[in-house]
Amino acid sequence: MQVAFPKGSALIVYTDGVTDALNSHREDFGENRLMQACRALPKGAKADTICELLSSIVLEWSAGVEQHDDTTILVLKAD
């Protein structure tokens, strides 16, 4: 199977540890926050920049709270 992505588009794959990341109020990061973070990404950002930005947002959200799952983000960019 082949999937065509328009030039400049990105595919973001993540583990549930990203959306399940808890903050100090025991609230999870959730899919809605992840989608908001993706919409706020700078246009034309490279894959490594997207990964770093999303990772830092999740780390900031969960600062000081022990997490019980991995947080993995993979970004594939069609350039």
N, C-alpha and C positions, 0 to 999 in steps of 0.2 A: 504494500500500500504506500502511496506517496501523498504527501500533503504539500500544497504550494502556499507559501507565505509571501505577501507583498513585500517589496523592498522596504527596509526600515522597520518592519514589524518584529516583535519579540514574543517568544514563547517562554513563559515563566512556570517552572515546575517546582513544587515545594512539598515538604513533608508536613504531616499534621502538627508537628511540634511548633511550626510557625504560627498557625492559627490558634493553637492551644496554649501558647505562651501566656503566662499569668503575670499580672502586675501586683503591686503591693496590696491592692484591694481584692485580690483573688478573681479579677475579671480577666477573661481570655481576650487575646488580641483579635481573634475572629476574622471571618472572611470579609465582612464589610470594611473593616479598617485596612485589610490587605488590598482590597479593591481601590479604596481611596488613595492609598499610598501609590499604587500603580498608576492611577490617573494623574497624580501629581508629579510623576517622573518627568524630567526634562526631555523635550523632544530631541530625538537623535542621539540619546545617551547610548553608550556602548554597553555590551553585555556585562563586562566586569563592573562598570559604574552602577548599572541597575542592581546587580547583586549586592554591591557594597552599600548602596543607599537603602535598599529594603532590609538588609541585615542590620544596619545601624538603627533603623526605625524600630525593629522588633527588639533589639537589645536595649534601646532607650526605654521602651514600654515595660520591659521585664527587669529593669535594673534593680539589683539587690534582692531579687527573689530567686530561690533555687528552682530550677526547672527539672522536670522529670522525663523529658523526651528530647530527642535530637531536633535541631532546627537546621534543615538543609534547604538551600535555594539553588536552583540550576536555571540559568538563563541562556537561551539560544536566540541569536539575533540574525536576521536575514538582511545582509548588506549587499 
